[in-house]
Amino acid sequence: MKKKSIGIIGGGLSGLVAAIHLSKNNLPVTVFEKESYPNHKVCGEYVSREIIPYLEQLDINLTDLDPARINKLQYSTASGKTVNTDLPLGGLGISRYAFDEFLYQKALSYGVKFIKALVTDVLYTEDEFQITTNQKETFQFKIVLGAYGKRSLLDKKLDRDFIDQKSGWLAIKGHYKKDDFPDDLVMLHNFRGGYCGLSKTESGAINVCYLVSYNSFKQHKDPITFKNKVLLQNPHLRSFFKDARPLFEKDLSIAQISFENKSSVQDHILMLGDAAGLIHPLSGNGMAMAIHSAKLASEAVLNYYWNDEISRVAMEKEYQKKWKEQFSSRLRMGGLLQRILLSPGLSGFVQKIISTFPSLLPKIISKTHGKPII
Ligand SMILES: Cc1cc2nc3c(=O)[nH]c(=O)nc-3n(C[C@H](O)[C@H](O)[C@H](O)COP(=O)(O)OP(=O)(O)OC[C@H]3O[C@@H](n4cnc5c(N)ncnc54)[C@H](O)[C@@H]3O)c2cc1C
């Protein structure tokens, strides 16, 4: 048996789930996370149910968090034309504040070591990695998983292709209280240049998260003017914000969101979750993909760990192959769906078809999802 220590850069969903999977199999795991737990993250907070069987195998039972159970979708165009439909698989409404903290506590209970630091460099030489943090400490590992999310200074250090391309999207999120908002509904309301998702979380707060193209946003001088002039042109959003009470002092925001292709292995690092590829959020499948990629990477690492005949290159190839099989077509479908729903001409045409055949919408969305992960 090979002796290997594993370093995971990033303790979000994919990093934490991989840490739990590997430590449950007695591998020594260290997670580097720059933020403290718990914390709020920009995310729609709708978790596809496809991950439930896998998480249960890891003794992670999401019902412990008492999530909102979501099985209905309301979709509207920018002018407010509406389609209501059921979601066959459905999802759970869980805030990232609660979800990441829950996984963090599980990981601690399995003996995962956490280092609160920003990783500033990772270098592979002579079959070993060296990780350097902003505290100028260095650590050696035999295997490194990159689970550091959409965009990091490490992407620049690793000279990844997507990092120099223009990323024209930004996202804003807040939690709200509104008495008559249904527990079982996710709303997806379009506006010029973007869309806004609304759904309940385990705390009863409604998560409101919108993604907007920078081109649309920059025509207005600040987020409030943008909200008034663009977002509130959709009558559903106008009606929601009229009497919803914000629970955060200030909305959270992130910029430079990239949907470009990325590599699932870079400089011998197995990339997980958004670090390997981000699906358009309207699919509501990014978190499930991040968790699924943690499973694929953990299985490849365990296979390598237990079999002396398996080389590092073979492990990397196995992970790349499985990643592609699972996610490539979903990413393509997510991109296509986003282009259709955001193009004013096409969206109107597609809306007419969907209004006539409402069951088409969940069928289209299901193309961006996977089957329950067993
Ligand atoms: C606007 C928007 C809405 C979304 N809505 C949904 C939705 O409703 N449903 C859904 O399923 N998906 C949604 N997604 C996608 C989902 O949020 C991501 O796919 C998911 O969070 C990916 O998990 P991850 O583990 O890859 O990254 P993350 O969960 O982002 O974790 C990355 C972690 O790495 C840490 N980190 C980063 N760099 C470093 C470093 N150098 N050193 C140390 N730590 C570092 C970060 O602090 C972070 O904790 C949405 C995405 C966006 C942008």
The ligand as a Gaussian input file, in Angstrom:
#p B3LYP/6-31G(d) Opt

LIG

0 1
 C      -25.298000      33.158000      -8.727000
 C      -25.148000      31.702000      -8.476000
 C      -26.250000      30.959000      -8.055000
 C      -26.127000      29.589000      -7.850000
 N      -27.214000      28.872000      -7.458000
 C      -27.147000      27.543000      -7.314000
 C      -28.285000      26.776000      -6.917000
 O      -29.358000      27.286000      -6.608000
 N      -28.135000      25.421000      -6.840000
 C      -26.961000      24.795000      -7.112000
 O      -26.912000      23.572000      -7.032000
 N      -25.866000      25.500000      -7.467000
 C      -25.910000      26.849000      -7.560000
 N      -24.804000      27.570000      -7.900000
 C      -23.529000      26.865000      -8.068000
 C      -22.893000      26.474000      -6.723000
 O      -22.867000      27.585000      -5.863000
 C      -21.473000      25.973000      -6.948000
 O      -21.466000      25.090000      -8.042000
 C      -20.893000      25.274000      -5.715000
 O      -20.830000      26.153000      -4.651000
 C      -19.508000      24.738000      -6.026000
 O      -18.906000      24.217000      -4.883000
 P      -17.311000      24.213000      -4.791000
 O      -16.954000      23.315000      -3.671000
 O      -16.714000      23.963000      -6.114000
 O      -16.920000      25.724000      -4.447000
 P      -17.292000      26.617000      -3.202000
 O      -18.436000      26.062000      -2.470000
 O      -17.337000      27.996000      -3.733000
 O      -16.017000      26.466000      -2.248000
 C      -14.750000      26.955000      -2.571000
 C      -14.042000      27.242000      -1.243000
 O      -12.666000      27.469000      -1.476000
 C      -12.219000      28.529000      -0.638000
 N      -11.027000      29.075000      -1.296000
 C      -10.959000      29.697000      -2.507000
 N       -9.676000      29.980000      -2.828000
 C       -8.930000      29.532000      -1.783000
 C       -7.523000      29.529000      -1.525000
 N       -6.646000      30.025000      -2.422000
 N       -7.089000      29.023000      -0.351000
 C       -7.977000      28.514000       0.563000
 N       -9.311000      28.480000       0.363000
 C       -9.774000      28.967000      -0.803000
 C      -13.410000      29.471000      -0.586000
 O      -13.381000      30.302000       0.549000
 C      -14.580000      28.487000      -0.563000
 O      -14.996000      28.169000       0.742000
 C      -24.878000      28.944000      -8.070000
 C      -23.773000      29.689000      -8.482000
 C      -23.892000      31.050000      -8.685000
 C      -22.713000      31.843000      -9.144000

